[in-house]
Amino acid sequence: MVPNSAGDGPPGNPIGFIRSTTPQLRALIAEQQSALPAVDFDGMVGQIRRLFEKYTTALAVAPAGLERGRALHRMMDSAVATASHVAASCRCGCCGCCHSEVEITPDEAAVLRERVLGGVEVDHARLEVQAARKRSSPAWANFWSLENRCVFLSTEGACQVYEDRPAVCRRLLVTTPPEACTTAGAALAPVRILLAEILLSATISMDDRGFASLSKMLWRELRG
């Protein structure tokens, strides 16, 4: 899919050429629009557009399914690497974010399906319960409960498919103490990575097959 020409989209939306944007990208744009001189902001939007087109083209070249899912992951790792100077507090075992509603693409679901068929064990009963939830279900608010635990999270708190974890997981980093991620009402300081948000926005903009919870997408894939 080739993006529309510059300026297309809802009036007043400087990144209207992106069909679907992440909340984080919208927040970054609003922040910079208020802070930068108009000429500098326009230059920034132009750069975002070029990167968006670059990512869209690269994703479109990869065949849908396993190849595109893994291509997305490689690109996300490169995007996240641009923030390697930031001292993130995330580490193996601090798995608060592994009890939340993580959304993935159909291509990523194909990657995870392969891991399950290859022998990674998951709790199918819990997967079915999670998959039946509507998007943004209040049930996810009880994030530290067993019912919300990612089916790929081991009893030791480690991801069993770390090398194939979703793009959303790859770009989620914080600088606040890990315990804050499991404390209701605690203030968090997420690491905002512009390249990662542009890439994720390109991903969800190009695919009409949907972007839904890991549980829902994986459940569909396993049921064929």
Long-range contacts (C-beta under 8 A, 24 or more apart in sequence): 1-56, 1-60, 1-205, 1-206, 2-53, 2-56, 2-57, 3-49, 3-52, 3-53, 3-56, 6-46, 6-49, 14-41, 14-45, 15-45, 15-48, 15-49, 17-49, 17-52, 18-52, 18-201, 18-202, 18-205, 19-205, 20-201, 20-204, 20-205, 20-211, 21-197, 21-201, 21-205, 22-197, 22-200, 22-201, 22-204, 24-190, 24-192, 24-197, 25-194, 25-197, 25-198, 25-200, 25-201, 28-192, 28-194, 28-197, 48-194, 48-198, 51-195, 51-198, 51-199, 52-198, 52-201, 52-202, 55-198, 55-199, 55-202, 55-203, 56-202, 56-205, 56-206, 59-202, 59-203, 59-206, 60-206, 64-106, 64-107, 65-107, 65-110, 66-107, 66-110, 66-111, 66-114, 68-107, 69-105, 69-107, 69-108, 69-109, 69-110, 69-111, 70-111, 70-164, 72-105, 72-107, 72-108, 72-167, 72-199, 72-203, 73-108, 73-111, 73-164, 73-165, 73-167, 73-170, 75-199, 76-167, 76-170, 76-171, 76-196, 76-199, 76-200, 77-170, 78-195, 79-171, 79-193, 79-195, 79-196, 79-198, 79-199, 80-170, 80-171, 80-173, 80-193, 80-196, 82-193, 82-195, 83-173, 83-191, 83-193, 86-173, 86-175, 86-191, 87-175, 88-173, 88-174, 88-175, 88-191, 89-174, 89-175, 89-176, 89-177, 89-178, 90-172, 90-173, 90-174, 90-178, 91-178, 92-157, 92-158, 93-156, 93-157, 93-158, 94-157, 94-178, 94-179, 94-181, 95-150, 95-153, 95-157, 95-158, 95-159, 96-143, 96-144, 96-178, 96-181, 96-182, 97-169, 97-172, 97-181, 98-149, 98-150, 98-153, 98-157, 98-159, 99-143, 99-144, 99-145, 99-148, 99-149, 99-150, 99-182, 100-140, 100-143, 100-148, 101-133, 101-135, 101-136, 101-137, 101-140, 101-213, 102-150, 102-166, 102-168, 102-169, 102-213, 102-214, 103-166, 103-168, 103-211, 103-212, 103-213, 103-214, 104-166, 104-167, 104-168, 104-211, 104-212, 104-213, 104-214, 104-217, 104-218, 105-167, 105-203, 105-204, 105-207, 105-209, 105-211, 105-217, 106-207, 106-209, 106-210, 106-217, 106-221, 107-207, 108-166, 108-167, 108-217, 109-214, 109-217, 109-218, 109-220, 109-221, 110-221, 111-164, 112-152, 112-161, 112-164, 112-166, 112-214, 112-217, 112-218, 112-221, 113-218, 113-221, 113-222, 115-152, 115-161, 115-164, 116-218, 116-222, 120-152, 120-160, 120-161, 122-151, 122-152, 123-151, 124-222, 126-151, 127-151, 127-215, 127-218, 127-219, 127-222, 128-219, 130-213, 130-215, 130-216, 131-213, 131-215, 131-216, 131-218, 131-219, 131-220, 133-213, 133-215, 133-216, 135-212, 135-213, 143-182, 144-182, 150-214, 151-215, 151-218, 166-214, 167-199, 167-200, 167-203, 168-200, 170-196, 171-196, 171-197, 171-200
